[in-house]
Amino acid sequence: MSDSLIARLPKIAAAGKKEAETIMERAKSCPSVSLQADECVYPLISGGATATEKEVSSGEWRNRLFYGDNLGLMEALLAGDPLTDLPPLGGKIDLIYIDPPFASRSGYRAVFTVPGAGGEPLALEQQAYQDTWDDGLCGYLRMLSPRLYLIKALLSERGSLIVHMDWHAVHYVKVLLDEIFGCKSFRNEIAWCYGGGGAAKRTYPRKHDQLLWYTKGNEWTFHKQFRPYTKGTLERGLTAAKGGRYALNKEGAGLDDWWAGGEVQKILSPTAFENLKFNTQKPEGLLRRIIRGHSREGDLVADFFCGTGTTGAVAERLGRRWIMIDAGKLAFMIAFKRLLAQQCKPFFNQSANDAVSPAYGRLAVKKSVSRGSAGMEELTVELFDYQPPCGERLSVPAGAREQIQKLIASDPLALLEYWMIDPDYDGRIFRSRWQSCRSRRGEGLRVDTKAALLVPRAAGGRRICVKAVDVFGCESREG
């Protein structure tokens, strides 16, 4: 008979520690993973615009969105990236929040809509990620263990880790975290409570997740937060037992380890403004509370299972620096578009040099340059055709292949998710200085196919490069 999971857990932790130590040692001298800068992005959405944002000075921080396996990318973070002025980040990250798969033994899909060939919108399903593991829960814990060791190495001495789990594996993950960080470094288990969904018939409905908070050192960043008093408390004031010396705090009641209410409510409505149609998306209110409570302005915040990019979007608004990683192409695309829509500060899109190359399509483009005034030039770029990759490299749901082929034949540009322009491509790093994205719902199911932008006049001519990504994650480049 095979050993029980609890009997195998020490071996899982030991193997994870050994793997992490090998990675950390390798990162010091000869890292096996290096980074490539896929794009340097200067958010400037559609329409006539002036693309004049200056380059960031050497050594100045730039936020980063990574696509790929976080295990290899954490090794690259430990090693640093001289090409993009990323220093080695061991002991440098002030807050790490992770929302990994929950070992739910389920697959997750997302639905999006494209214009149909016959005029009616066509709804398509894409796989978001698969939460199933060889060897079940043991396989899941083997995946997580070395990553938790590397996370500890990346945290600053005052840093905090918050691990978002649910009932499936939280008890085993806490045992791993106690082993890695030490029991005395455990600060709180926070219950995030929410409504929605059906009512179980033979059990209590499962209506909360757990946030496990650990710190690396004996000193840590923590800002007390408050919630509004309940209506009853406001009406009656403090009870007589408190005595006359006490009064209601004007900031409200101090938060405890039970988080509920509208400020952190789970995204339930399919029409909610915040809803990005990704069914494990977490609300901005939850991340706002976490980031405010456990970091300071200017601190570096990271999320290595970033999904739709909530952590980076909120961190940016709160004046924090950020790093995000996700291995899912769909999640990466949604997070990228979200950052563009928010008009974030310039950031890098990066991946590992050994990453699997995306499928490439063919893009047909018309470009023109006309001289403007005050040392400027007007660039006009127009898309007029797109040919996606053929065959098995195009990930089309079986039931929609015929309709997609009709759309490719009649209106192929309708398949583009977003496209970008680098008006002065240097052949190394694509500097995205103009972007157009389509919406995944309602109006705006198409990108703008024509761009006009003003740029400083180039003395020796210019190389205009255009890059596009379609709804299936396939890339194309012209120029």
Secondary structure, DSSP 8 states (H G I E B T S, - for coil): ----HHHHHHHHHHHHHHHHHHHHHHHHH--S--EEEEEEE---BSSSEE-------TT---EEEEES-HHHHHHHHHH-BGGGTB---TTTEEEEEE------SEEEEEEEEE--TTSS-EEEEEEEEEE--TTHHHHHHHHHHHHHHHHHHHEEEEEEEEEEE-TTTHHHHHHHHHHHH-GGGEEEEEEEE---S---SSS----EEEEEEEESSSS------EE---HHHHHH-S-GGG-TT----TT-EE--SEE-SGGG-----TT-TT--S-TT---HHHHHHHHHHH--TT-EEEESS-TTTHHHHHHHHTT-EEEEEES-HHHHHHHHHHHHHTT---EEEEEETTS----B-EEEEEEEEEE-STTEEEEEEEEEEEE---GGGS---GGGHHHHHHHHHH-GGGGEEEEEEETT--SSSEEE-EEEE--SSSS--S---EEEEEEE--TT----EEEEEETTS-EEEE-
